[in-house]
Amino acid sequence: MNTVLNSRIFIVLAFLGLSFSAFAGDPDHHSVSADTGSGAPSAAGHGSDKLDVGAMILHHVLDAHEWHLWGEGEHSVSVPLPVILWTDKGLDVFLSSAFHHGTATVEKKYAYRIEHEHIYIVDETGLKDERASATLIDLSVTKNVASIFVAMILMILIFRAVAKGYVRNKGKAPTGIQSFFEPLIIFVRDDVARPNIGEKKYEKYMPFLLTAFFFIWISNMMGLVPLIPGGANVTGNISVTLVLACITFLITLFSSNGHYWRHILAMPGVPVPVLFILTPLEILGMFIRPLVLMLRLFANITAGHIVILSFVSLIFVFGEMSSTAGYGSSVLSVFFVLFMSLLELLVAFLQAYVFTLLSAIYIGAAVEEGHHAEHH
């Protein structure tokens, strides 16, 4: 047990070291000109560059059209991703490396430029063409989309291996990867699905609950930005959490029975005048529940990343003031980053559990039978 714990601590420290080296490799990458607000370094020289903490944090938290792995400036290593653009002239497809980190214009059916990960069309003079840009639909495979595919492939490989383990070890104690994931699967079944949906109906919803739990958990682990070089903030993207919440909402809606709708539209035993107040609140509550699911997951994951990146930034902020302050803040920052990173490991699991639990509760409320039906 101690050996496993020590190895995990070593891995965490190694990832921290990679992260710090990425920040310290080339300050030019994170410098922002005071005049333009762009990502380019100021012209005052290397020594006068200052870290723009806000721009750096947004750079790591927001989505991107390329998958940056490590290094900065000329030594950066990035994976170009497909840029797919639909305009009134048709489809344009090319790799994001054609933009040369935002310094080049790509000539296709239109001339395209990218700024702060937003692609737009430019005219002959190099200025933004507002009319043409209004017709532009960006269908690109961004870093978050690529991360979703990575998480999907990991889940397929993991569950195929677990399924083979069940066949191979039928009637025996689980081994290998099955021994790690089986307790989690049983946990979702016995502590989330069964008590909240009911003994008779929970199995129908187990595929969704298991998929949601492991997708969120794996995505959260991949999204520990300061720990994993090139980590993507998938569940910190509100579009992703919106889709997950909408899936839960649709499953709840299409699984609902008459007992559920009677309680929504006309609560039994409630005086009619009160229903004029209660029924709109119940209907509003149907839409508030997925909204809570969306915001809870998005806010918790994004906040954790921002806190960690803020502690890392303190090293460079105080370092610009004086070398002594820089060394002193480095010790404290590393301690707090390590603490927050370990806490994020817990949050990654906890948020997957909370989302799955609330989904099971909402589904359970929709499929619950009336007490009179239980007596029959």
C-alpha positions in Angstrom: 0.0 0.0 0.0 2.8 2.4 0.9 4.6 1.6 -2.3 1.5 2.4 -4.4 0.9 5.6 -2.5 4.6 6.7 -2.9 4.4 5.9 -6.7 1.3 8.0 -7.1 2.9 10.9 -5.2 5.9 10.6 -7.4 3.7 10.8 -10.6 1.9 13.9 -9.3 5.2 15.6 -8.5 6.6 14.7 -12.0 3.5 16.2 -13.7 3.9 19.3 -11.6 7.5 19.6 -12.7 6.5 19.3 -16.3 3.8 21.9 -15.8 6.2 24.4 -14.1 8.8 23.9 -16.8 6.2 24.7 -19.4 5.3 27.9 -17.7 8.9 28.9 -17.2 10.2 27.8 -20.6 9.5 31.0 -22.5 7.8 34.0 -20.9 7.1 35.4 -24.4 4.3 32.9 -24.9 2.3 34.4 -22.1 3.2 38.0 -22.5 0.5 40.4 -23.6 1.1 43.7 -25.2 -0.4 46.5 -23.2 -1.4 48.3 -26.4 -3.0 45.5 -28.4 -4.1 43.0 -25.8 -3.0 40.2 -28.2 -1.0 37.2 -27.4 2.1 38.5 -28.9 5.1 39.7 -26.8 5.6 43.4 -26.3 8.3 45.1 -28.2 10.1 46.3 -25.1 12.4 43.4 -25.0 12.6 40.1 -23.3 13.4 41.5 -19.9 10.5 43.9 -19.8 7.8 41.3 -20.6 5.2 40.9 -17.9 3.0 37.9 -17.3 -0.7 38.6 -18.1 -2.2 36.2 -15.5 -5.7 36.5 -16.9 -4.6 35.7 -20.5 -2.5 32.8 -19.3 -5.4 31.3 -17.3 -7.8 31.7 -20.1 -5.3 30.2 -22.5 -5.3 27.0 -20.4 -9.0 26.9 -19.5 -10.7 27.8 -22.8 -10.9 25.6 -25.9 -8.4 25.7 -28.7 -8.0 24.7 -32.4 -4.7 22.9 -31.7 -3.6 20.6 -28.9 -0.6 22.2 -27.2 1.5 19.5 -25.4 4.6 21.2 -24.1 7.2 23.9 -24.7 6.8 27.5 -25.7 7.7 29.7 -28.7 9.8 28.0 -31.3 10.2 24.9 -29.1 6.5 24.3 -28.6 5.1 21.0 -29.5 1.4 21.0 -30.6 -0.9 18.6 -32.5 -2.8 20.4 -35.3 -6.5 19.7 -35.4 -8.9 19.7 -38.3 -10.5 23.1 -39.0 -13.9 22.6 -40.7 -15.7 25.7 -41.9 -19.0 26.1 -43.6 -19.7 29.3 -45.5 -22.1 30.4 -48.2 -19.4 29.3 -50.7 -19.3 25.7 -49.3 -17.1 23.7 -47.1 -13.4 24.4 -46.3 -11.3 21.8 -44.4 -7.6 22.3 -43.4 -5.3 21.8 -40.4 -5.0 24.5 -37.7 -1.2 24.5 -38.3 -2.0 26.6 -41.4 -2.6 29.6 -39.2 0.9 29.4 -37.7 -0.3 30.2 -34.2 -2.4 33.1 -35.5 0.3 34.8 -37.5 -0.9 33.7 -41.0 -3.9 34.1 -43.2 -5.3 30.9 -44.8 -6.5 31.3 -48.4 -9.3 28.9 -49.3 -12.8 29.8 -50.6 -12.4 32.8 -48.3 -9.4 34.2 -46.5 -9.5 33.2 -42.9 -7.7 34.4 -39.8 -7.9 33.3 -36.2 -7.7 35.5 -33.1 -8.3 34.3 -29.5 -9.5 31.0 -31.0 -12.2 32.8 -33.0 -12.0 32.3 -36.8 -13.3 35.0 -39.1 -13.1 36.0 -42.7 -11.0 38.9 -43.9 -11.3 41.0 -47.1 -8.5 42.1 -49.5 -7.3 44.7 -47.1 -6.9 42.2 -44.2 -9.8 43.6 -42.2 -12.6 41.5 -40.9 -15.4 41.0 -43.4 -18.5 41.3 -41.2 -21.0 40.2 -43.8 -19.1 37.1 -44.8 -18.1 36.2 -41.2 -21.8 36.3 -40.2 -22.4 33.3 -42.6 -19.4 31.3 -41.2 -20.2 28.2 -39.2 -17.2 26.7 -37.3 -17.5 22.9 -37.1 -13.9 22.3 -36.3 -12.5 19.5 -34.2 -11.2 21.5 -31.3 -9.1 20.3 -28.3 -12.2 19.6 -26.3 -13.8 17.7 -29.1 -10.6 15.6 -29.6 -10.5 15.0 -25.8 -14.1 13.7 -26.0 -13.0 11.2 -28.6 -10.0 10.2 -26.5 -12.3 9.7 -23.5 -14.7 7.7 -25.7 -11.9 5.4 -27.0 -10.6 4.9 -23.4 -14.0 3.9 -22.2 -14.5 1.5 -25.1 -11.1 -0.1 -24.4 -11.7 -0.2 -20.6 -15.1 -1.7 -20.7 -14.1 -4.3 -23.4 -11.3 -5.4 -21.1 -13.7 -5.5 -18.1 -16.3 -7.5 -20.1 -13.6 -10.0 -21.2 -12.5 -10.2 -17.5 -16.1 -11.2 -16.5 -16.1 -13.9 -19.1 -12.6 -15.1 -18.3 -13.0 -15.0 -14.5 -16.6 -16.3 -14.4 -17.1 -17.6 -10.8 -13.7 -16.4 -9.8 -12.2 -13.4 -8.1 -11.7 -10.4 -10.5 -8.2 -9.8 -11.7 -6.3 -7.0 -13.5 -8.3 -4.0 -14.8 -11.5 -5.7 -13.8 -10.6 -5.7 -10.1 -10.2 -1.9 -10.3 -13.4 -1.0 -12.1 -15.7 -3.6 -10.7 -16.1 -1.9 -7.3 -16.9 1.4 -9.1 -19.5 -0.3 -11.3 -21.1 -2.0 -8.2 -21.0 1.3 -6.4 -23.0 3.0 -9.1 -25.4 0.1 -9.2 -26.0 -0.4 -5.5 -25.5 3.1 -4.1 -26.8 5.3 -6.9 -29.1 3.5 -9.3 -30.9 0.9 -7.2 -31.9 3.1 -4.2 -33.0 6.1 -6.3 -34.7 4.5 -9.3 -36.0 1.4 -7.7 -35.3 -2.4 -7.7 -37.6 -3.1 -10.6 -36.5 -0.4 -13.1 -32.9 0.6 -12.3 -31.3 -1.9 -14.7 -32.9 -0.1 -17.7 -30.9 3.1 -16.8 -27.6 1.5 -15.8 -26.0 2.0 -19.2 -26.6 5.7 -19.2 -25.6 6.2 -15.5 -22.4 4.2 -16.0 -21.6 6.0 -19.2 -22.2 9.4 -17.6 -20.2 8.6 -14.5 -17.1 7.2 -16.3 -17.2 9.8 -19.0 -17.2 12.7 -16.5 -14.7 11.1 -14.2 -12.2 10.3 -17.1 -12.7 13.7 -18.6 -12.1 15.4 -15.2 -8.9 13.4 -14.8 -7.8 14.4 -18.3 -8.7 18.0 -17.4 -6.3 18.4 -14.5 -4.5 21.1 -16.6 -1.5 21.8 -14.3 -0.8 18.1 -13.9 -1.1 16.8 -17.4 0.7 18.5 -20.3 -1.8 19.3 -22.9 -4.8 18.4 -20.6 -8.1 19.6 -22.0 -10.8 21.3 -19.9 -13.7 19.2 -21.2 -16.2 19.3 -18.3 -15.1 22.9 -17.7 -16.7 23.8 -21.0 -20.3 24.8 -20.4 -21.4 23.4 -23.8 -20.4 19.9 -22.8 -22.1 20.1 -19.4 -25.2 21.5 -21.2 -25.4 18.5 -23.5 -25.0 16.1 -20.6 -27.7 17.9 -18.6 -30.0 17.9 -21.7 -29.5 14.1 -22.1 -30.6 13.6 -18.4 -33.5 15.9 -19.0 -34.7 14.1 -22.1 -34.4 10.7 -20.5 -36.4 12.0 -17.5 -39.0 13.5 -19.8 -39.5 10.4 -21.9 -39.4 8.0 -18.9 -42.0 10.0 -16.9 -45.4 8.4 -16.1 -48.8 9.7 -15.3 -48.1 9.8 -11.5 -45.1 12.2 -12.2 -47.2 14.5 -14.4 -50.0 14.6 -11.9 -47.6 15.9 -9.3 -46.2 18.5 -11.7 -49.4 19.8 -13.2 -51.9 19.3 -10.3 -50.4 18.2 -7.0 -52.9 15.8 -5.3 -54.5 17.1 -2.1 -53.5 20.8 -2.8 -56.3 23.4 -2.9 -57.1 24.7 -6.4 -56.1 28.3 -5.6 -52.7 27.2 -4.4 -52.2 25.3 -7.7 -52.1 28.6 -9.6 -48.8 29.3 -7.7 -47.5 25.7 -7.2 -48.0 24.4 -10.7 -45.9 27.1 -12.5 -43.2 26.5 -9.9 -43.2 22.8 -10.5 -43.0 23.3 -14.3 -40.2 25.8 -13.8 -38.4 23.2 -11.5 -38.4 20.7 -14.4 -36.0 23.1 -16.3 -34.1 24.3 -13.2 -32.9 20.7 -12.4 -30.9 20.2 -15.7 -29.7 23.8 -15.3 -28.3 23.0 -11.9 -26.7 19.9 -13.3 -25.0 21.9 -16.0 -23.8 24.8 -13.8 -22.7 22.6 -10.8 -20.3 20.5 -13.0 -19.0 23.4 -15.0 -18.4 25.8 -12.1 -16.7 23.3 -9.8 -14.3 22.0 -12.5 -13.5 25.4 -13.9 -13.0 27.0 -10.4 -10.5 24.3 -9.4 -8.4 24.8 -12.5 -8.4 28.6 -12.1 -7.3 28.3 -8.4 -4.4 26.0 -9.3 -3.3 28.2 -12.2 -3.5 31.3 -10.0 -1.2 29.8 -7.5 1.3 28.9 -10.2 1.1 32.5 -11.5 2.1 33.8 -8.1 5.6 32.5 -8.7 6.1 34.7 -11.7 4.2 37.7 -10.3 6.3 37.9 -7.2 9.4 37.0 -9.3 9.0 40.1 -11.3 9.0 42.1 -8.1 12.2 40.7 -6.7 14.1 37.4 -6.9 13.8 36.9 -3.1 10.1 37.2 -3.3 10.0 34.9 -6.2 11.9 32.2 -4.4 9.7 32.6 -1.3 6.5 32.5 -3.3 7.7 29.4 -5.2 7.8 27.3 -2.1 4.3 28.4 -0.9 2.9 28.1 -4.4 4.2 24.6 -5.0 2.7 23.6 -1.6 -0.7 25.1 -2.4 -0.7 23.7 -6.0 0.2 20.2 -4.7 -2.6 20.5 -2.1 -5.1 21.8 -4.6 -4.1 19.2 -7.2 -4.7 16.4 -4.8 -8.0 18.0 -3.9 -8.8 18.1 -7.6 -8.3 14.3 -7.8 -11.1 14.0 -5.2 -13.3 16.6 -6.9 -12.9 14.8 -10.3 -14.5 11.7 -8.7 -17.0 13.6 -6.5 -18.4 15.7 -9.4 -18.9 12.5 -11.5 -20.7 10.9 -8.5 -22.9 14.0 -7.9 -23.9 14.3 -11.5 -24.8 10.6 -11.7 -26.6 10.7 -8.3 -28.7 13.7 -9.2 -29.5 12.2 -12.6 -30.7 9.0 -10.9 -32.8 11.0 -8.5 -34.5 12.9 -11.3 -35.1 9.7 -13.3 -36.3 7.9 -10.1 -38.9 10.7 -9.5 -40.1 10.4 -13.1 -40.6 6.6 -13.0 -41.9 6.3 -9.5 -45.3 4.7 -9.2 -48.1 6.0 -7.1 -48.6 4.4 -3.7 -51.9 2.9 -4.7 -50.2 1.0 -7.5 -47.8 -0.6 -5.0 -50.7 -2.1 -3.1 -52.0 -3.8 -6.3 
